Amino acid sequence: MAHTASGLRVDPSNAEQAMAWGGGEGAYWAAHADYFDRTIAAYHLPFLDAAAIGAGEQVLDVGCGTGQTTRDAARRASSGGALGVDLSTEMIALARRLAAAEGLGNAWYELADAQIYPFEAGSFDVAISRTGAMFFGDPQAAFTNIARALRGQGRLALLSWQPLPANEWVAELTAALAAEYRFLTPPHAERLAGAYGTRARDILGSAHAPADLGIWFGATLTQAEVRYLMTQEWARTADDVLWRRSKLGLAFTPSEAAALARFMAGAGAATTQDAERRTARTS
């Protein structure tokens, strides 16, 4: 087994996920929790309805993030309870604060890798996961562990994105980006739509040609996108960028990754110097 800096015990297949969600990725999501909850709000109540949570049931929420699903599950399980588990220290901390602020004494949170966590056998009536189960390094092992935690007639309710070719939302946005930014290749437009949604326009801005996006590092990754990741998603290293985006189409050679790392090191230093100058002017 592997362990993170926070002492979290994780399966080796989830070590990269734990590193990301336990670092900048999790911090970013915690800082923008309301935004991320709003982006999926249309599916939230139908998802909980599908789980059919009874008043006295015990609920396991896998990959609970900042805990909205756990809290609302706890409300439905009014004489039971809900346990949310996640790999992110920042998001679990926020989830606990929000549950306390909302007076929910039957919503609990645990920093845990659901793939290997020793849940008490047969202790839950239903397991739920809103866009969390798709990140397991070893799905078979993870769902076997979750099944062990469920009672004999236990239920499982998952909300997960469709693969990109079957995702109508991504297809529509891809078409809109391709029409607006005619220099984008279809794979590039699809990757941006899948990774950023409507925020892709914040990256592309007023660009009319490939050169307007600055340096092209490889695999359609541009300086404009890297700048966006550094300023809006707290990316600090080449690993931050490549881990986040590799699942959506990036595949870098070692030399391309090294060039990206050199650029980000220089850009990060420049950003720090700019911040220091602004602080000096205001002090």
N, C-alpha and C positions, 0 to 999 in steps of 0.2 A: 504493500500500500504506500501511497505518497502522502505527504503532509504539506500544507501551505504555510506561509509565514504566520498566519493567525492560529496555527495548530490544527486546522481542519483536516480530518482524515478523508482522503479521496481515493477512488480507484484510479490507477495510472492512466486509464483511457480518458478520464475527465480532468487530468492535471492542467491542461491548457485552458480549459473552460474555467477552472477554479482560479487560475492566475489572472485571467481577464476580468471575471466577474468580481474577484476579490480586490481588484485594483481600479484602474481608470474607468473601465467599462461599467462596473457596478456603481461607482461614484457618480458617473454621468447620469445613469438611469435614476438613481436616487434623487439627484438634484432636479430632475425633470419628470418626476413621478406623475404629476397631474397631466402633463402633455401625453405621456405614453398611455395612461389610462383612457384619455379621451380618444386616442387614435383607434381604439378597439371597442369603444363604448357600445356600438351597435350590436356587438356579438355577446356582450357581457351577460345580460339577463337571459337570452335564449340558452346560453351555455349553462347557467345555473339551473334553469328550468329543466334542462336535459338531465342534470345530475339528480333531480328529484329528491333533494335533501329533506329528510323528515325531522320533526322537532327534537326528537331524542337521539339523533344519530351522531356518530363520531366521524369526522371528515379529515382526510389527509390531503393537503394541497401541495402538490409536487412542483417545485420551481415557482414558488409563490411570489418572488420579486418583492415589491414594496407592500404586498399584503392585501390589496383590495379584495381579491377573490376569497382569501381566508376570512376576512372580516365579514363579508356578506354571507359566506357559508355559515359562519358562527351565528349570524342573526337568524338564519333559517333553522339552524340546529339549536334552538333557543334553550332547550334543557339538556343538550348534548355539548358538543364542542368541535373546534376545528384547529388542527395543527398545520402550520405552514413551514415548509423546509426549503432552503435555498443555499447556494454556494456563496452568495454575496454578503460580506459583513456589513457593508453600508446599507444595503436594502433591507436586511433583517433588522438592523438597528432602527431604521425609519419605520418599518412595519410595526415594531413593538411600541414605538412612541405614538403612532397613529391609533393603534388599538387601545392604548391606555387613555389617550385623549378622548376617544369615542366611548369610553366606559365599557369596553367589551372584555369581561372577565373570563369568557370562554373561548377566546382566540389566543393561541400560543404560537411561538415561532422558535425554530431551531436552525442553527447554522449546520447544515448537514448535506452530504452527498446521498441522495435518495437511492442511488444504485447499490450502496453497500451499508447504509445506516441500519443498525440492529433494532428495527421497529419490533414492538411486542407482537407476536404472532396472533392473528385474528382479532386485532384491537380496533379496526376501523370498519365502518359500514360502507363507505364510499371513498374512492380516491378521485381527485380532480386535478387537472393541469391545464392552465390557460397559456398556450404557446411556450410551455416549458419542457415537455417531454421530448420534443424533437432535438434536444441538445445532448442526449445521453451518448456517451462514448460506446457503450455496449448495451443497446436497447433490450436484448434478450435477458441479460443479467438484471437490468434495472426493473423490468416488468415482472420478472420472477420474484424479486425482492418485494415489490409492491404487492403482488398477489399474495405472498406469504403474510403480509400485514393485514389483509382483508379477511373478514369473516366469510363463512362458507357461501353465503348468498350475496357477497359483496359486489359492488358495482364500480365501474370505471368510466369517467367522462372526460374526454380530451377535446381541446380546441387547438387546431394546428393549421398552419398555412398550407395551402395546396402547393405542389411543385410548380415552379415558375411557368411552364407551358400551359398549365391548367388554371392559372390564377388570373381571373378576368380583370381584377383591379390593376395588376401589374401590366397586363397586356394593353389596357386602355391608356395607362400613363406612358408606357413605352411608345405607343403610336403618337401620343401628343408631343412627347419630347422629340421624336424623330421628325415630326412635321415642323416644329418650332426651331430646332437646331439641325438643319439639313446636313451638316458635315459629320454628324454622329453616325457611326456604323450601327446596324441593328443590334449586334451583341453589346456594344457600348451603351446604347440607349436602354436596353433591357437590364443591364447590370446596375446602372444608375437608378432606374425606376425601382428595381427590387431592393436596393440598398438604402435609398433615401426617400422614396416616395416623392411627394411634391417638393420636398426640400432640395431635390436635384437642381431646381432652378436657382437656388442660392449658390450652388457651385458654378453653374454654367453662366449665370448673369447675362451680360449683353454680348457674349461671344458670338462671332460670325464665322470663325474659321478655327481649325485646330490650334494654330499658333496663339490664338487669344487665351488659351488655357495654360500657357507657360510650358514648362518642361514636361516632356512625356517620358515617364520612367520605365514603361513597359506594361504590357497587359492592360492597356487603356487607362492606367493610373496617371493622372496629370498633376502638375503643380497646384492647380486650382483646387482639386479634390483634397490634396494633402493639406493645403492651407486651411481648408474647411474643417478637416478632421482635427487639426491642431488647435484651432480656435473655438470650435463648437462641440467637439467630442473628446477633448482632452488627450488626444494622441500625443505621445512624447517620443516614441521610438519607432523605428521601422517595424519592429515586431508588433507594436500596437496596430499599425495600419494593416500589415499583411495578415495577422490573425483575424482581425475583424472582417476583412473583405475577401479572404481566400475562399470562404464558403459561398461567395457570390460571384466567383469567376476569375479571381486573380491567381496567377501562377507565375512566380518570379524565379529567374535564374539567380545563382549566388552573386554574380557581378551586378545584376540589376538591384538586388537587395542591398548590396554594399553602397551603391550610388545613392539609393534612397536614404540610407542611414547617414551618409555624409551630408546630404542636403538638410535632413531634419536636425542634425546636430548644429549646423550653422544657422538654420532658421530659428531653432530654439534659443540659441545664444542671442540672436538679434532681437527676439521677442523680449527676453529678459532685460536686455540693455534699454530697449524702448520703455519698458515698465519702470526701470530705475530712473530714467530721465524724467518721466512724467511725475514720479514721486518727488524727485528733487525740485522740480518747478513748483510743486504745490506745497512744499514744506517751508 
